[in-house]
């Protein structure tokens, strides 16, 4: 008699998890393999703060606009976004597919005297928990099933919650900048991106709406030689999408 086998549903791509887990030790090194993320973080946080204040009618001069709110960062890596969210006042949960990243994230949060709940796993493992703010930046292009992944994020969103995503656009510019130049010159670890998995804003919007959410903002993430990464109306390189419950 054969024993029954239970297969858990997951959108994690094991190869992608292994790729990013192998870089765990360097996540917090601004000159290491995650240097590009360190350069991205200020503009990411600028956009998040703008959308947080707009959604909850916050005071843009306040230091803790997320006080009393629960935040979830899916694909959190070693916590480069979780720690700023905690400093903005949120009760933060960080979820990542790579146990190596979660270990580094937990150790760094302890050193920074921040209480962050880090977990290894997939968005499907949240068991009905909901959060006021759900973020997943530069992650959806690495999962096995983008539609199921978005559905999982939507399921984790509280009634008055805010979902913020970012991802590269599927354009000739993104291929050139991120793969040909970025990976080719070693600014981004080789093998990080698969251009065929990039999503256009229209496609991502359709997935978000199919999950029962409403897109309220789409903003480009561009690069300026003079200023570095900037927010822009041009979405050809990379972009943010903000959504709420429909």
N, C-alpha and C positions, 0 to 999 in steps of 0.2 A: 504494500500500500504506500503510495507516494504521499509525502507530507505537503501541505499547502504552502505556497510561497507568496508572501505579501510584498508587492513592489510599491514603494512610495512614489508619488508623483513629484517631480521636481523639474524646474527649468534650468538647473545648474548644468553647465557644460564642464565635465571633469577636466578636460584639457585646458580650458580657460582658467579654471580654479588653480590648477597646477602651475600654469604660467605666472599668475599673479602671486601665488603663494611663494614661489621661488624668489621673489623680490622682497619678501617681508622684512628682512633685516635692514633694507635700505629705504623703507618708506619715509622715515622721518629725516633722512639726509637730504637737504636741499640741493646737494650737488650729485646725488646718487641717481639710481634708475628712475626714481619718481620726481626728478627735478621739474619736469613739465607740470606735474600736478601742483607743486608748490607755487609755480608761477601763475597757475590758473586760479588758485584759491582766493586771492583778493577779489577778483571780478565775480567769481561765483558767490562769495559772501555779500558783495554789493547787490547783486541781483536778488538773492534770497531775502536780504533785509528789506529791499524795496517791496517785494511781493508780500512779505509778512506784515509790514506796516499798512499796506493797502488793504489786505484782507481783514485784518483785525483792527483797523483804524487806530494804529499805534502812533505813539509820539516818536518821531524819527530821531529825537535827541536822547531817548532813554537807552539805558544800557542792557536791560533785560526784557525785551519785547516778548520773549517766549516763557516768561515766568508763569508757572501753573499749567503749562502745556506739555504734552507728551510728543516727542519727535522720534521718528524712525528713519535711519539711513540704511538703505539696502544696497549691498555691494560697497560696504564702508571701508574696505582695505584696512589700513592700520589706524584709521580714525582721524584723518586730516580734516574731515568735515564735522565729525561727531564732537570733537573737542570745542570748536567755536560755537556749535549749537548749544552745548552745555553752558558755555560762558554767557550765552544770550539768555540763559535762565531755564532752558528746557530740561525735562527729565528724558534723557536720551537712551535709545536702544540702537546699537549698531549690529547689523547682520551681514555676514560675509561667508562665501562658499569655502574659503581657505582657512583651515584651522591655524596655519602659521601666521596669517594676518591678524586673526583674533587674539592670538597670544601676544603679539607685539603691541597691538592696540591696547590691550588690558594693562600691560606693563607700563606703557607710556602714560596712560590715564592715571595710574596709581602714582607715578612720579610727578604728575601735574596736579595731584590732589583733586581729581575730578571723578565723580561717581557715575560711571557709564556702564550700562548693561550690554556687554558684548556677547554675541552668540554666533556659533558656527551653524550654517544651514541655509535654507532657501526660503523665499517669501511664502511658500506653501506651508511652512512649519510654524506659523504664528498662532495657530489654534484659535482664531477668532478675535485676537487682540486688535484694538484699534488705536489710532494715533491722530493727534491734531495736525501734525506736519509729517508728511512722508516725502523723503527725497531719494533720488536714485540718479546719480550723475555719472555719465560716461559708462553706463552699465548695460543698458538694453541691447547694445550691439554685440554683447558677449554671451547672451543666454540662448537656450535651444529653441524657445518658443516665445517670441515677443508678445503675442496676443495673450497667452496664458500668464506671462509675467506681468503685464499691465493689469489683467484681471486680479491677480494676487495683490498688487499694490492698491488697487481700488477697494478690495476687500478689507485692507488694513486701514483705510481712511475713515476717520470719524465723520459724523454727520455734517459738521461745519468745518471739515478739514481742508487742508491745502496740499496738493500734490505738485512737486516740482521735479522735472526731468531735464537731463541734457544729453545730447548725443551728436556725433558728427553727421552732417548731411551727406547724401549720396551724390556727390558732384565731382567733376573733374578737379576742382580746387582742393577738395578734401583728400582725394587720392594723391595729388601732387604734394600737398603740404604735410600730411600726416604719415604717408607711407613712403613715397619716393624720397622726399627730403628728410622728414622727421626720423623714420626708421633707417633710411639709407645712410644718414650721417651719424646715427647713434644717439640722437637727441631723445628718441623714444625707443625702448627695448624692441628689438626685431621680433616680429611675430605678434605684436600687440593687437594689430588691426587686421580685419578682413573687410575690404571695401564692399564686397558683395552683401555684407550684413548691415551696412549703414542704412538708415531709414531717412526718407525725406520728411519734411514737416507735414505734408499732406497725409502720408502714410501713418505717421505717429499719431496725428490728430484723429484719424479714423479708428485706430486701435483704442485710443483713450475714450472716444465717444461710444464705441461698442461696449466698453466696460461700464457704461452708465455715468460717465463724467462729462463735464463741459469745459472746454478749453477757454481760458480767460486771457491768456497772454502768450505770445510767441516772440522771442527776442533772439537776435543773432549774437554769437560770440565770435568776434573777429580778432585780427592781429594787426597792430600798428608798429612799424619800425621804431617810431618815436616813443610810443606809450606802452608797448607790449600788448597783452590781451585786453580787449575792450568790449563793452556792450555796444551793439550796433543794430540797425534795422536790416542789415545784410546777413542772411542766414546761410550763405553758400558754404561756409567752412564748418560751423558748428552752431548749435542753437539750444535755447531753453524752451520748455513748454510748461506752463502752469495751468492746473485744472482744479475744479471743485466738483462737488456732487451736482448732477443735473437737476 
